[in-house]
Amino acid sequence: MKCSIDRTKFKTETGRKLFDLLKNIWDDEDFIVGTLSEVKGDEKRQKLIDFIEEENVTDDELIVLAAGDIADGIEI
């Protein structure tokens, strides 16, 4: 299912950047919304962005797992 959420819904540049990264990996609303809802706040979102960019991650399942770990305070 293609994502119908508008990126302007996110108030910070970090939120918009993560939205864009996720959408480029898999343009699926459930994936994007689920991942973004897992990592609340710019600090956690930036950690996920760093993980995706530094490790060049494109596997949606790995991103979802990393988001869960970040939300739980586990270092990735």
PDB file of N, CA, C and O in Angstrom:
ATOM      1  N   MET A   1       0.837  -1.162   0.000  1.00  0.00           N
ATOM      2  CA  MET A   1       0.000   0.000   0.000  1.00  0.00           C
ATOM      3  C   MET A   1       0.894   1.242   0.000  1.00  0.00           C
ATOM      4  O   MET A   1       1.719   1.418   0.896  1.00  0.00           O
ATOM      5  N   LYS A   2       0.732   2.063  -0.967  1.00  0.00           N
ATOM      6  CA  LYS A   2       1.500   3.299  -1.099  1.00  0.00           C
ATOM      7  C   LYS A   2       1.167   4.243   0.057  1.00  0.00           C
ATOM      8  O   LYS A   2       0.027   4.309   0.517  1.00  0.00           O
ATOM      9  N   CYS A   3       2.169   4.957   0.505  1.00  0.00           N
ATOM     10  CA  CYS A   3       1.997   5.852   1.646  1.00  0.00           C
ATOM     11  C   CYS A   3       1.257   7.117   1.232  1.00  0.00           C
ATOM     12  O   CYS A   3       1.635   7.785   0.269  1.00  0.00           O
ATOM     13  N   SER A   4       0.207   7.436   1.966  1.00  0.00           N
ATOM     14  CA  SER A   4      -0.586   8.632   1.667  1.00  0.00           C
ATOM     15  C   SER A   4      -0.336   9.758   2.671  1.00  0.00           C
ATOM     16  O   SER A   4      -0.992  10.798   2.609  1.00  0.00           O
ATOM     17  N   ILE A   5       0.599   9.558   3.584  1.00  0.00           N
ATOM     18  CA  ILE A   5       0.897  10.568   4.595  1.00  0.00           C
ATOM     19  C   ILE A   5       1.773  11.657   3.981  1.00  0.00           C
ATOM     20  O   ILE A   5       2.709  11.373   3.234  1.00  0.00           O
ATOM     21  N   ASP A   6       1.454  12.896   4.306  1.00  0.00           N
ATOM     22  CA  ASP A   6       2.222  14.031   3.825  1.00  0.00           C
ATOM     23  C   ASP A   6       3.388  14.290   4.778  1.00  0.00           C
ATOM     24  O   ASP A   6       3.196  14.353   5.992  1.00  0.00           O
ATOM     25  N   ARG A   7       4.580  14.440   4.237  1.00  0.00           N
ATOM     26  CA  ARG A   7       5.774  14.632   5.062  1.00  0.00           C
ATOM     27  C   ARG A   7       5.705  15.909   5.888  1.00  0.00           C
ATOM     28  O   ARG A   7       6.392  16.014   6.904  1.00  0.00           O
ATOM     29  N   THR A   8       4.903  16.875   5.484  1.00  0.00           N
ATOM     30  CA  THR A   8       4.799  18.118   6.239  1.00  0.00           C
ATOM     31  C   THR A   8       4.081  17.920   7.578  1.00  0.00           C
ATOM     32  O   THR A   8       4.050  18.829   8.408  1.00  0.00           O
ATOM     33  N   LYS A   9       3.512  16.748   7.782  1.00  0.00           N
ATOM     34  CA  LYS A   9       2.878  16.429   9.063  1.00  0.00           C
ATOM     35  C   LYS A   9       3.922  16.410  10.188  1.00  0.00           C
ATOM     36  O   LYS A   9       3.595  16.633  11.354  1.00  0.00           O
ATOM     37  N   PHE A  10       5.167  16.144   9.825  1.00  0.00           N
ATOM     38  CA  PHE A  10       6.240  16.066  10.819  1.00  0.00           C
ATOM     39  C   PHE A  10       6.820  17.451  11.039  1.00  0.00           C
ATOM     40  O   PHE A  10       7.225  18.131  10.096  1.00  0.00           O
ATOM     41  N   LYS A  11       6.853  17.856  12.296  1.00  0.00           N
ATOM     42  CA  LYS A  11       7.185  19.231  12.638  1.00  0.00           C
ATOM     43  C   LYS A  11       8.682  19.536  12.619  1.00  0.00           C
ATOM     44  O   LYS A  11       9.073  20.697  12.499  1.00  0.00           O
ATOM     45  N   THR A  12       9.517  18.514  12.736  1.00  0.00           N
ATOM     46  CA  THR A  12      10.960  18.764  12.782  1.00  0.00           C
ATOM     47  C   THR A  12      11.634  18.246  11.512  1.00  0.00           C
ATOM     48  O   THR A  12      11.116  17.373  10.815  1.00  0.00           O
ATOM     49  N   GLU A  13      12.786  18.807  11.245  1.00  0.00           N
ATOM     50  CA  GLU A  13      13.565  18.367  10.080  1.00  0.00           C
ATOM     51  C   GLU A  13      13.992  16.911  10.241  1.00  0.00           C
ATOM     52  O   GLU A  13      14.051  16.173   9.258  1.00  0.00           O
ATOM     53  N   THR A  14      14.288  16.492  11.466  1.00  0.00           N
ATOM     54  CA  THR A  14      14.681  15.104  11.719  1.00  0.00           C
ATOM     55  C   THR A  14      13.540  14.157  11.376  1.00  0.00           C
ATOM     56  O   THR A  14      13.763  13.123  10.745  1.00  0.00           O
ATOM     57  N   GLY A  15      12.334  14.492  11.777  1.00  0.00           N
ATOM     58  CA  GLY A  15      11.176  13.663  11.446  1.00  0.00           C
ATOM     59  C   GLY A  15      10.946  13.580   9.954  1.00  0.00           C
ATOM     60  O   GLY A  15      10.641  12.511   9.425  1.00  0.00           O
ATOM     61  N   ARG A  16      11.091  14.712   9.269  1.00  0.00           N
ATOM     62  CA  ARG A  16      10.913  14.711   7.810  1.00  0.00           C
ATOM     63  C   ARG A  16      12.014  13.920   7.112  1.00  0.00           C
ATOM     64  O   ARG A  16      11.761  13.231   6.124  1.00  0.00           O
ATOM     65  N   LYS A  17      13.237  14.023   7.631  1.00  0.00           N
ATOM     66  CA  LYS A  17      14.353  13.281   7.022  1.00  0.00           C
ATOM     67  C   LYS A  17      14.141  11.780   7.174  1.00  0.00           C
ATOM     68  O   LYS A  17      14.348  11.024   6.224  1.00  0.00           O
ATOM     69  N   LEU A  18      13.728  11.343   8.368  1.00  0.00           N
ATOM     70  CA  LEU A  18      13.483   9.915   8.570  1.00  0.00           C
ATOM     71  C   LEU A  18      12.322   9.456   7.692  1.00  0.00           C
ATOM     72  O   LEU A  18      12.385   8.380   7.096  1.00  0.00           O
ATOM     73  N   PHE A  19      11.280  10.248   7.610  1.00  0.00           N
ATOM     74  CA  PHE A  19      10.153   9.924   6.736  1.00  0.00           C
ATOM     75  C   PHE A  19      10.640   9.696   5.306  1.00  0.00           C
ATOM     76  O   PHE A  19      10.283   8.702   4.674  1.00  0.00           O
ATOM     77  N   ASP A  20      11.459  10.625   4.798  1.00  0.00           N
ATOM     78  CA  ASP A  20      11.972  10.515   3.430  1.00  0.00           C
ATOM     79  C   ASP A  20      12.821   9.256   3.240  1.00  0.00           C
ATOM     80  O   ASP A  20      12.694   8.557   2.234  1.00  0.00           O
ATOM     81  N   LEU A  21      13.689   8.975   4.218  1.00  0.00           N
ATOM     82  CA  LEU A  21      14.523   7.773   4.127  1.00  0.00           C
ATOM     83  C   LEU A  21      13.669   6.518   4.054  1.00  0.00           C
ATOM     84  O   LEU A  21      13.888   5.654   3.205  1.00  0.00           O
ATOM     85  N   LEU A  22      12.691   6.423   4.953  1.00  0.00           N
ATOM     86  CA  LEU A  22      11.832   5.249   4.993  1.00  0.00           C
ATOM     87  C   LEU A  22      11.020   5.112   3.706  1.00  0.00           C
ATOM     88  O   LEU A  22      10.869   4.014   3.171  1.00  0.00           O
ATOM     89  N   LYS A  23      10.507   6.223   3.223  1.00  0.00           N
ATOM     90  CA  LYS A  23       9.703   6.191   1.997  1.00  0.00           C
ATOM     91  C   LYS A  23      10.530   5.746   0.799  1.00  0.00           C
ATOM     92  O   LYS A  23      10.027   5.045  -0.079  1.00  0.00           O
ATOM     93  N   ASN A  24      11.800   6.150   0.759  1.00  0.00           N
ATOM     94  CA  ASN A  24      12.683   5.725  -0.325  1.00  0.00           C
ATOM     95  C   ASN A  24      13.029   4.243  -0.246  1.00  0.00           C
ATOM     96  O   ASN A  24      13.298   3.608  -1.266  1.00  0.00           O
ATOM     97  N   ILE A  25      13.021   3.698   0.955  1.00  0.00           N
ATOM     98  CA  ILE A  25      13.318   2.274   1.129  1.00  0.00           C
ATOM     99  C   ILE A  25      12.106   1.433   0.741  1.00  0.00           C
ATOM    100  O   ILE A  25      12.224   0.461  -0.005  1.00  0.00           O
ATOM    101  N   TRP A  26      10.929   1.824   1.261  1.00  0.00           N
ATOM    102  CA  TRP A  26       9.708   1.077   0.932  1.00  0.00           C
ATOM    103  C   TRP A  26       8.529   2.011   1.105  1.00  0.00           C
ATOM    104  O   TRP A  26       8.190   2.388   2.226  1.00  0.00           O
ATOM    105  N   ASP A  27       7.914   2.378   0.023  1.00  0.00           N
ATOM    106  CA  ASP A  27       6.791   3.312   0.026  1.00  0.00           C
ATOM    107  C   ASP A  27       5.524   2.581   0.456  1.00  0.00           C
ATOM    108  O   ASP A  27       4.612   2.355  -0.339  1.00  0.00           O
ATOM    109  N   ASP A  28       5.493   2.218   1.736  1.00  0.00           N
ATOM    110  CA  ASP A  28       4.376   1.473   2.313  1.00  0.00           C
ATOM    111  C   ASP A  28       3.953   2.166   3.601  1.00  0.00           C
ATOM    112  O   ASP A  28       4.761   2.343   4.512  1.00  0.00           O
ATOM    113  N   GLU A  29       2.694   2.553   3.671  1.00  0.00           N
ATOM    114  CA  GLU A  29       2.204   3.317   4.812  1.00  0.00           C
ATOM    115  C   GLU A  29       2.383   2.586   6.139  1.00  0.00           C
ATOM    116  O   GLU A  29       2.789   3.200   7.126  1.00  0.00           O
ATOM    117  N   ASP A  30       2.090   1.294   6.184  1.00  0.00           N
ATOM    118  CA  ASP A  30       2.227   0.532   7.431  1.00  0.00           C
ATOM    119  C   ASP A  30       3.678   0.526   7.915  1.00  0.00           C
ATOM    120  O   ASP A  30       3.939   0.695   9.106  1.00  0.00           O
ATOM    121  N   PHE A  31       4.618   0.331   6.991  1.00  0.00           N
ATOM    122  CA  PHE A  31       6.038   0.328   7.338  1.00  0.00           C
ATOM    123  C   PHE A  31       6.467   1.691   7.870  1.00  0.00           C
ATOM    124  O   PHE A  31       7.125   1.776   8.907  1.00  0.00           O
ATOM    125  N   ILE A  32       6.099   2.744   7.170  1.00  0.00           N
ATOM    126  CA  ILE A  32       6.532   4.093   7.544  1.00  0.00           C
ATOM    127  C   ILE A  32       5.901   4.521   8.869  1.00  0.00           C
ATOM    128  O   ILE A  32       6.600   4.970   9.777  1.00  0.00           O
ATOM    129  N   VAL A  33       4.593   4.382   8.976  1.00  0.00           N
ATOM    130  CA  VAL A  33       3.899   4.791  10.208  1.00  0.00           C
ATOM    131  C   VAL A  33       4.343   3.940  11.393  1.00  0.00           C
ATOM    132  O   VAL A  33       4.574   4.463  12.483  1.00  0.00           O
ATOM    133  N   GLY A  34       4.462   2.642  11.183  1.00  0.00           N
ATOM    134  CA  GLY A  34       4.894   1.757  12.269  1.00  0.00           C
ATOM    135  C   GLY A  34       6.282   2.096  12.775  1.00  0.00           C
ATOM    136  O   GLY A  34       6.523   2.122  13.982  1.00  0.00           O
ATOM    137  N   THR A  35       7.191   2.356  11.855  1.00  0.00           N
ATOM    138  CA  THR A  35       8.563   2.678  12.238  1.00  0.00           C
ATOM    139  C   THR A  35       8.624   4.034  12.934  1.00  0.00           C
ATOM    140  O   THR A  35       9.265   4.168  13.976  1.00  0.00           O
ATOM    141  N   LEU A  36       7.967   5.029  12.368  1.00  0.00           N
ATOM    142  CA  LEU A  36       7.984   6.356  12.971  1.00  0.00           C
ATOM    143  C   LEU A  36       7.312   6.378  14.342  1.00  0.00           C
ATOM    144  O   LEU A  36       7.745   7.117  15.226  1.00  0.00           O
ATOM    145  N   SER A  37       6.284   5.598  14.529  1.00  0.00           N
ATOM    146  CA  SER A  37       5.608   5.578  15.831  1.00  0.00           C
ATOM    147  C   SER A  37       6.446   4.867  16.880  1.00  0.00           C
ATOM    148  O   SER A  37       6.260   5.086  18.077  1.00  0.00           O
ATOM    149  N   GLU A  38       7.357   4.028  16.445  1.00  0.00           N
ATOM    150  CA  GLU A  38       8.233   3.295  17.362  1.00  0.00           C
ATOM    151  C   GLU A  38       9.300   4.222  17.950  1.00  0.00           C
ATOM    152  O   GLU A  38       9.619   4.126  19.135  1.00  0.00           O
ATOM    153  N   VAL A  39       9.847   5.110  17.136  1.00  0.00           N
ATOM    154  CA  VAL A  39      10.926   5.995  17.593  1.00  0.00           C
ATOM    155  C   VAL A  39      10.375   7.406  17.799  1.00  0.00           C
ATOM    156  O   VAL A  39      10.262   8.193  16.859  1.00  0.00           O
ATOM    157  N   LYS A  40      10.045   7.697  19.027  1.00  0.00           N
ATOM    158  CA  LYS A  40       9.471   8.996  19.385  1.00  0.00           C
ATOM    159  C   LYS A  40      10.594   9.974  19.724  1.00  0.00           C
ATOM    160  O   LYS A  40      11.537   9.622  20.432  1.00  0.00           O
ATOM    161  N   GLY A  41      10.491  11.181  19.226  1.00  0.00           N
ATOM    162  CA  GLY A  41      11.456  12.226  19.544  1.00  0.00           C
ATOM    163  C   GLY A  41      12.626  12.247  18.574  1.00  0.00           C
ATOM    164  O   GLY A  41      12.997  11.236  17.979  1.00  0.00           O
ATOM    165  N   ASP A  42      13.188  13.434  18.440  1.00  0.00           N
ATOM    166  CA  ASP A  42      14.264  13.629  17.476  1.00  0.00           C
ATOM    167  C   ASP A  42      15.526  12.833  17.804  1.00  0.00           C
ATOM    168  O   ASP A  42      16.218  12.369  16.897  1.00  0.00           O
ATOM    169  N   GLU A  43      15.826  12.674  19.079  1.00  0.00           N
ATOM    170  CA  GLU A  43      17.046  11.945  19.443  1.00  0.00           C
ATOM    171  C   GLU A  43      16.979  10.493  18.967  1.00  0.00           C
ATOM    172  O   GLU A  43      17.934   9.984  18.381  1.00  0.00           O
ATOM    173  N   LYS A  44      15.870   9.842  19.217  1.00  0.00           N
ATOM    174  CA  LYS A  44      15.725   8.445  18.786  1.00  0.00           C
ATOM    175  C   LYS A  44      15.612   8.353  17.266  1.00  0.00           C
ATOM    176  O   LYS A  44      16.142   7.423  16.659  1.00  0.00           O
ATOM    177  N   ARG A  45      14.942   9.290  16.667  1.00  0.00           N
ATOM    178  CA  ARG A  45      14.821   9.286  15.204  1.00  0.00           C
ATOM    179  C   ARG A  45      16.184   9.492  14.556  1.00  0.00           C
ATOM    180  O   ARG A  45      16.486   8.877  13.534  1.00  0.00           O
ATOM    181  N   GLN A  46      17.009  10.359  15.148  1.00  0.00           N
ATOM    182  CA  GLN A  46      18.348  10.580  14.605  1.00  0.00           C
ATOM    183  C   GLN A  46      19.198   9.322  14.730  1.00  0.00           C
ATOM    184  O   GLN A  46      19.988   9.019  13.836  1.00  0.00           O
ATOM    185  N   LYS A  47      19.047   8.593  15.821  1.00  0.00           N
ATOM    186  CA  LYS A  47      19.788   7.329  15.971  1.00  0.00           C
ATOM    187  C   LYS A  47      19.419   6.353  14.863  1.00  0.00           C
ATOM    188  O   LYS A  47      20.285   5.665  14.324  1.00  0.00           O
ATOM    189  N   LEU A  48      18.144   6.293  14.524  1.00  0.00           N
ATOM    190  CA  LEU A  48      17.722   5.401  13.449  1.00  0.00           C
ATOM    191  C   LEU A  48      18.244   5.893  12.104  1.00  0.00           C
ATOM    192  O   LEU A  48      18.679   5.092  11.276  1.00  0.00           O
ATOM    193  N   ILE A  49      18.203   7.190  11.884  1.00  0.00           N
ATOM    194  CA  ILE A  49      18.755   7.758  10.647  1.00  0.00           C
ATOM    195  C   ILE A  49      20.232   7.408  10.528  1.00  0.00           C
ATOM    196  O   ILE A  49      20.685   6.960   9.474  1.00  0.00           O
ATOM    197  N   ASP A  50      20.980   7.611  11.604  1.00  0.00           N
ATOM    198  CA  ASP A  50      22.410   7.301  11.594  1.00  0.00           C
ATOM    199  C   ASP A  50      22.653   5.833  11.279  1.00  0.00           C
ATOM    200  O   ASP A  50      23.538   5.499  10.491  1.00  0.00           O
ATOM    201  N   PHE A  51      21.869   4.959  11.892  1.00  0.00           N
ATOM    202  CA  PHE A  51      22.004   3.519  11.640  1.00  0.00           C
ATOM    203  C   PHE A  51      21.759   3.205  10.169  1.00  0.00           C
ATOM    204  O   PHE A  51      22.541   2.488   9.544  1.00  0.00           O
ATOM    205  N   ILE A  52      20.687   3.734   9.625  1.00  0.00           N
ATOM    206  CA  ILE A  52      20.337   3.461   8.227  1.00  0.00           C
ATOM    207  C   ILE A  52      21.430   3.977   7.289  1.00  0.00           C
ATOM    208  O   ILE A  52      21.834   3.279   6.360  1.00  0.00           O
ATOM    209  N   GLU A  53      21.901   5.190   7.531  1.00  0.00           N
ATOM    210  CA  GLU A  53      22.893   5.796   6.642  1.00  0.00           C
ATOM    211  C   GLU A  53      24.279   5.178   6.803  1.00  0.00           C
ATOM    212  O   GLU A  53      24.945   4.885   5.810  1.00  0.00           O
ATOM    213  N   GLU A  54      24.715   4.979   8.037  1.00  0.00           N
ATOM    214  CA  GLU A  54      26.065   4.447   8.276  1.00  0.00           C
ATOM    215  C   GLU A  54      26.202   3.002   7.833  1.00  0.00           C
ATOM    216  O   GLU A  54      27.252   2.600   7.330  1.00  0.00           O
ATOM    217  N   GLU A  55      25.156   2.225   8.016  1.00  0.00           N
ATOM    218  CA  GLU A  55      25.202   0.802   7.658  1.00  0.00           C
ATOM    219  C   GLU A  55      24.629   0.539   6.271  1.00  0.00           C
ATOM    220  O   GLU A  55      24.634  -0.596   5.796  1.00  0.00           O
ATOM    221  N   ASN A  56      24.132   1.597   5.622  1.00  0.00           N
ATOM    222  CA  ASN A  56      23.524   1.477   4.293  1.00  0.00           C
ATOM    223  C   ASN A  56      22.420   0.406   4.287  1.00  0.00           C
ATOM    224  O   ASN A  56      22.384  -0.462   3.414  1.00  0.00           O
ATOM    225  N   VAL A  57      21.532   0.486   5.270  1.00  0.00           N
ATOM    226  CA  VAL A  57      20.477  -0.509   5.462  1.00  0.00           C
ATOM    227  C   VAL A  57      19.300  -0.208   4.540  1.00  0.00           C
ATOM    228  O   VAL A  57      18.812   0.920   4.485  1.00  0.00           O
ATOM    229  N   THR A  58      18.858  -1.218   3.827  1.00  0.00           N
ATOM    230  CA  THR A  58      17.673  -1.096   2.974  1.00  0.00           C
ATOM    231  C   THR A  58      16.652  -2.194   3.249  1.00  0.00           C
ATOM    232  O   THR A  58      15.612  -2.247   2.592  1.00  0.00           O
ATOM    233  N   ASP A  59      16.930  -3.057   4.195  1.00  0.00           N
ATOM    234  CA  ASP A  59      16.032  -4.159   4.553  1.00  0.00           C
ATOM    235  C   ASP A  59      14.999  -3.652   5.558  1.00  0.00           C
ATOM    236  O   ASP A  59      15.347  -3.274   6.677  1.00  0.00           O
ATOM    237  N   ASP A  60      13.736  -3.645   5.157  1.00  0.00           N
ATOM    238  CA  ASP A  60      12.683  -3.094   6.013  1.00  0.00           C
ATOM    239  C   ASP A  60      12.569  -3.825   7.344  1.00  0.00           C
ATOM    240  O   ASP A  60      12.306  -3.193   8.367  1.00  0.00           O
ATOM    241  N   GLU A  61      12.760  -5.126   7.353  1.00  0.00           N
ATOM    242  CA  GLU A  61      12.654  -5.884   8.606  1.00  0.00           C
ATOM    243  C   GLU A  61      13.757  -5.496   9.580  1.00  0.00           C
ATOM    244  O   GLU A  61      13.520  -5.394  10.783  1.00  0.00           O
ATOM    245  N   LEU A  62      14.951  -5.281   9.067  1.00  0.00           N
ATOM    246  CA  LEU A  62      16.071  -4.865   9.908  1.00  0.00           C
ATOM    247  C   LEU A  62      15.833  -3.468  10.484  1.00  0.00           C
ATOM    248  O   LEU A  62      16.193  -3.192  11.629  1.00  0.00           O
ATOM    249  N   ILE A  63      15.236  -2.606   9.696  1.00  0.00           N
ATOM    250  CA  ILE A  63      14.928  -1.248  10.163  1.00  0.00           C
ATOM    251  C   ILE A  63      13.879  -1.286  11.271  1.00  0.00           C
ATOM    252  O   ILE A  63      13.999  -0.573  12.267  1.00  0.00           O
ATOM    253  N   VAL A  64      12.862  -2.109  11.102  1.00  0.00           N
ATOM    254  CA  VAL A  64      11.819  -2.234  12.133  1.00  0.00           C
ATOM    255  C   VAL A  64      12.419  -2.778  13.433  1.00  0.00           C
ATOM    256  O   VAL A  64      12.092  -2.292  14.516  1.00  0.00           O
ATOM    257  N   LEU A  65      13.283  -3.770  13.334  1.00  0.00           N
ATOM    258  CA  LEU A  65      13.941  -4.318  14.522  1.00  0.00           C
ATOM    259  C   LEU A  65      14.827  -3.274  15.197  1.00  0.00           C
ATOM    260  O   LEU A  65      14.831  -3.156  16.423  1.00  0.00           O
ATOM    261  N   ALA A  66      15.573  -2.523  14.400  1.00  0.00           N
ATOM    262  CA  ALA A  66      16.435  -1.474  14.950  1.00  0.00           C
ATOM    263  C   ALA A  66      15.597  -0.402  15.633  1.00  0.00           C
ATOM    264  O   ALA A  66      15.972   0.083  16.701  1.00  0.00           O
ATOM    265  N   ALA A  67      14.482  -0.027  15.045  1.00  0.00           N
ATOM    266  CA  ALA A  67      13.599   0.970  15.653  1.00  0.00           C
ATOM    267  C   ALA A  67      13.098   0.492  17.012  1.00  0.00           C
ATOM    268  O   ALA A  67      13.043   1.271  17.964  1.00  0.00           O
ATOM    269  N   GLY A  68      12.731  -0.785  17.105  1.00  0.00           N
ATOM    270  CA  GLY A  68      12.296  -1.360  18.377  1.00  0.00           C
ATOM    271  C   GLY A  68      13.404  -1.328  19.420  1.00  0.00           C
ATOM    272  O   GLY A  68      13.161  -1.007  20.583  1.00  0.00           O
ATOM    273  N   ASP A  69      14.628  -1.664  18.996  1.00  0.00           N
ATOM    274  CA  ASP A  69      15.763  -1.632  19.920  1.00  0.00           C
ATOM    275  C   ASP A  69      16.031  -0.214  20.405  1.00  0.00           C
ATOM    276  O   ASP A  69      16.258   0.004  21.595  1.00  0.00           O
ATOM    277  N   ILE A  70      16.004   0.740  19.499  1.00  0.00           N
ATOM    278  CA  ILE A  70      16.220   2.136  19.873  1.00  0.00           C
ATOM    279  C   ILE A  70      15.139   2.597  20.849  1.00  0.00           C
ATOM    280  O   ILE A  70      15.438   3.269  21.836  1.00  0.00           O
ATOM    281  N   ALA A  71      13.895   2.239  20.578  1.00  0.00           N
ATOM    282  CA  ALA A  71      12.782   2.621  21.457  1.00  0.00           C
ATOM    283  C   ALA A  71      12.965   2.039  22.854  1.00  0.00           C
ATOM    284  O   ALA A  71      12.590   2.660  23.848  1.00  0.00           O
ATOM    285  N   ASP A  72      13.549   0.829  22.923  1.00  0.00           N
ATOM    286  CA  ASP A  72      13.773   0.161  24.204  1.00  0.00           C
ATOM    287  C   ASP A  72      15.066   0.592  24.883  1.00  0.00           C
ATOM    288  O   ASP A  72      15.380   0.127  25.978  1.00  0.00           O
ATOM    289  N   GLY A  73      15.819   1.482  24.233  1.00  0.00           N
ATOM    290  CA  GLY A  73      17.059   1.968  24.825  1.00  0.00           C
ATOM    291  C   GLY A  73      18.247   1.050  24.614  1.00  0.00           C
ATOM    292  O   GLY A  73      19.268   1.188  25.288  1.00  0.00           O
ATOM    293  N   ILE A  74      18.123   0.116  23.689  1.00  0.00           N
ATOM    294  CA  ILE A  74      19.220  -0.816  23.396  1.00  0.00           C
ATOM    295  C   ILE A  74      20.119  -0.187  22.345  1.00  0.00           C
ATOM    296  O   ILE A  74      19.636   0.308  21.327  1.00  0.00           O
ATOM    297  N   GLU A  75      21.424  -0.205  22.587  1.00  0.00           N
ATOM    298  CA  GLU A  75      22.372   0.336  21.623  1.00  0.00           C
ATOM    299  C   GLU A  75      22.452  -0.584  20.422  1.00  0.00           C
ATOM    300  O   GLU A  75      22.516  -1.806  20.562  1.00  0.00           O
ATOM    301  N   ILE A  76      22.449   0.016  19.231  1.00  0.00           N
ATOM    302  CA  ILE A  76      22.556  -0.779  18.012  1.00  0.00           C
ATOM    303  C   ILE A  76      23.848  -0.477  17.302  1.00  0.00           C
ATOM    304  O   ILE A  76      24.122  -1.051  16.248  1.00  0.00           O
TER     305      ILE A  76
END
